[in-house]
């Protein structure tokens, strides 16, 4: 997906963390309010600023209501860089040691449960990039084997697995049998992660959300409804640095 950032028509909105993103895959204007209160508007290419303005005005009451809900539910501020990264999915906790230095920020394991962040820790963008690279690689190491074990245990098969960092989808399954998993699953409970994997594996047999698909999910995960609701709320457990001040 090719995207580009566009300026907001209102300086006030931009100052409050609103952003507009052009996407070649977008077919209509959409808006999302994240659990942090950040607002992102996704628009098709060549959408006029006037069209964005009309869209925002039409949806502003809903946006403000969602932002107020996010503020009420927000937890206390978290320091950055994070002193610790907890990954419930694989029952890991990593302490982050600031090693210092003047080079580009780099994050690497330096011992059991210990990450060393070298370079300029005050360079927010490069530190976030380093954290995201480490998170994606750790997800590849942890989630891919879990998916393989789950498929083998339950009698599913798939072609390959991809690990991605997506803002709106926890996973997907293509018609060719490629399963994509969001690296943010690492911040969810093991039972929730297993449900998501069963959900995507079930798509290898039913490429829809038909009654037969949900029967397949229920056969392997009887409490899927409860776990699905927990997963929908799972974005609140994703640290701000995963998507905040977006960069590569």
C-alpha positions in Angstrom: 0.0 0.0 0.0 1.4 3.4 -1.0 0.5 6.3 1.3 1.4 9.9 1.7 0.6 12.4 4.4 -1.5 15.4 3.7 -1.9 18.6 5.8 -5.1 19.1 7.7 -7.3 22.0 6.8 -7.4 23.1 10.4 -4.3 24.1 12.3 -6.1 23.4 15.6 -6.9 19.8 14.5 -3.3 19.3 13.5 -2.1 20.6 16.8 -4.4 18.1 18.6 -3.0 15.1 16.8 -5.3 14.8 13.8 -3.8 13.6 10.5 -5.0 12.9 7.0 -3.4 10.1 5.1 -3.8 9.4 1.3 -4.0 5.7 0.3 -4.1 4.2 -3.1 -6.2 1.4 -1.7 -8.9 3.7 -0.2 -12.1 3.9 -2.1 -13.9 6.3 0.3 -13.1 8.7 3.1 -12.9 7.0 6.5 -11.9 8.2 10.0 -10.6 6.3 13.0 -10.1 7.5 16.6 -7.4 5.6 18.3 -7.4 4.7 22.0 -4.9 7.5 22.6 -7.3 10.1 21.2 -5.3 10.5 18.0 -7.5 10.9 14.9 -6.6 9.7 11.5 -8.6 10.3 8.3 -7.8 8.0 5.3 -8.7 9.4 1.9 -8.4 8.2 -1.7 -5.7 9.8 -3.8 -6.4 13.3 -5.2 -9.2 14.0 -2.7 -9.6 17.7 -2.5 -9.1 19.6 0.8 -12.6 20.9 0.5 -13.9 17.3 0.4 -11.9 16.5 3.5 -13.2 19.6 5.2 -16.9 18.6 4.5 -16.2 15.1 5.7 -14.7 16.2 9.0 -17.5 18.7 9.6 -20.1 16.0 9.0 -18.4 13.6 11.4 -17.0 16.0 14.0 -19.6 15.2 16.7 -18.9 11.5 16.5 -15.1 12.1 16.5 -15.3 14.4 19.5 -17.4 11.9 21.4 -14.9 9.1 20.7 -12.0 11.3 21.7 -13.7 12.1 25.0 -14.3 8.4 25.6 -10.6 7.8 24.9 -9.5 10.5 27.3 -11.7 9.0 30.1 -10.2 5.6 29.5 -6.6 6.7 29.1 -4.0 5.4 31.6 -1.2 7.4 33.1 1.6 8.8 30.8 4.3 6.3 30.0 7.9 7.4 29.8 9.8 7.2 26.5 11.9 5.3 25.7 10.1 2.7 27.7 12.0 1.3 30.7 10.3 -2.1 30.1 8.4 -3.9 27.4 6.0 -6.6 28.5 4.9 -9.2 25.9 2.0 -11.3 27.4 1.6 -13.4 24.3 4.9 -15.2 25.0 5.0 -14.4 28.7 8.1 -12.2 28.4 9.2 -9.0 30.0 12.2 -7.1 28.7 14.0 -4.4 30.5 15.4 -1.6 28.3 18.9 -0.4 29.2 20.0 3.0 27.7 23.6 2.3 26.6 24.2 5.8 25.2 26.2 6.8 22.2 25.9 9.3 19.3 25.1 6.9 16.5 21.7 6.0 15.1 19.5 4.3 17.7 19.8 0.5 17.7 18.0 -2.0 19.9 19.4 -5.5 20.6 19.1 -8.3 23.2 22.1 -8.1 25.5 21.1 -10.8 28.0 18.1 -12.8 29.2 15.2 -10.3 29.4 17.5 -7.4 28.7 17.5 -5.1 25.7 20.3 -2.6 25.1 19.3 0.7 23.4 22.4 2.2 22.0 22.6 5.6 20.3 20.9 8.9 20.9 17.9 8.0 23.1 16.5 11.5 22.7 16.0 11.0 18.9 12.4 10.0 19.1 11.8 9.0 15.5 14.9 6.7 15.2 14.2 5.2 18.7 10.7 4.4 17.6 12.0 2.8 14.4 14.4 0.7 16.4 11.7 -0.4 18.8 9.4 -1.3 15.9 12.1 -3.3 14.1 12.8 -5.3 17.2 9.1 -5.8 17.9 8.5 -7.1 14.4 11.4 -9.5 14.5 10.4 -10.8 18.0 6.9 -11.4 16.7 8.4 -13.4 13.8 10.4 -15.5 16.2 7.5 -16.0 18.6 4.2 -16.0 16.6 5.3 -18.1 13.6 6.1 -21.2 15.6 2.9 -20.8 17.6 0.8 -20.7 14.4 2.6 -23.8 13.1 2.0 -25.7 16.4 -1.7 -24.6 16.4 -2.2 -25.7 12.8 -0.5 -29.1 13.4 -2.5 -29.7 16.6 -5.9 -28.9 15.0 -5.3 -30.4 11.5 -5.1 -27.1 9.5 -2.6 -26.3 6.8 -1.4 -23.0 5.3 1.3 -21.9 2.8 3.3 -19.3 4.7 3.1 -16.7 7.4 3.8 -13.0 7.3 4.4 -10.7 10.3 3.1 -7.1 9.8 2.5 -4.0 11.8 -1.0 -2.9 11.0 -3.2 -0.3 12.6 -6.6 -1.9 12.1 -6.3 -5.6 11.5 -5.0 -8.3 13.8 -4.6 -10.9 11.1 -5.8 -12.1 7.7 -5.7 -15.1 5.4 -5.3 -14.9 1.6 -6.9 -17.3 -0.9 -3.4 -18.7 -1.5 -3.1 -19.7 2.1 -0.8 -16.9 3.3 -1.7 -15.9 6.9 -0.6 -12.5 8.1 -0.3 -11.8 11.8 0.0 -8.4 13.4 3.1 -8.0 15.6 0.9 -6.2 18.1 -0.5 -9.6 19.0 2.5 -9.8 21.3 0.7 -7.4 23.7 -2.3 -9.7 24.1 -3.0 -12.7 26.3 -2.0 -16.2 25.0 -5.7 -17.3 24.9 -6.6 -14.3 22.7 -3.6 -14.9 20.4 -4.6 -18.5 20.0 -8.2 -17.5 19.2 -7.0 -15.2 16.5 -4.8 -17.9 15.0 -7.8 -20.3 15.0 -9.8 -17.6 13.3 -7.3 -17.2 10.5 -6.7 -20.9 10.1 -10.4 -21.5 9.8 -10.3 -19.1 6.8 -8.1 -21.7 5.0 -11.3 -23.8 4.8 -13.9 -21.1 4.7 -12.9 -17.8 3.0 -15.9 -15.9 4.5 -17.7 -15.4 7.8 -20.5 -17.8 7.0 -22.2 -20.0 9.5 -19.9 -22.9 8.6 -16.9 -20.7 9.3 -18.1 -19.8 12.8 -19.0 -23.4 13.5 -15.4 -24.3 12.6 -14.0 -21.6 14.9 -16.4 -22.7 17.7 -15.4 -26.3 17.4 -11.8 -25.4 18.2 -12.4 -22.4 20.4 -15.7 -22.6 22.3 -15.3 -19.3 24.1 -14.4 -17.4 20.9 -17.1 -14.7 21.4 -15.5 -13.5 24.7 -12.0 -13.7 23.3 -13.1 -11.8 20.2 -14.5 -8.9 22.3 -11.2 -8.8 24.2 -9.3 -8.7 21.0 -11.4 -5.8 19.7 -10.4 -3.9 22.8 -6.8 -5.0 22.5 -5.5 -1.8 20.9 -5.6 -0.2 24.3 -2.8 -2.6 25.3 -0.5 -1.6 22.4 2.1 1.0 23.6 2.0 4.4 22.0 5.4 4.1 20.4 4.2 1.3 18.1 2.2 3.8 16.0 2.8 7.2 17.5 4.6 9.9 15.4 4.4 7.5 12.5 7.5 6.7 10.6 8.9 3.6 8.8 
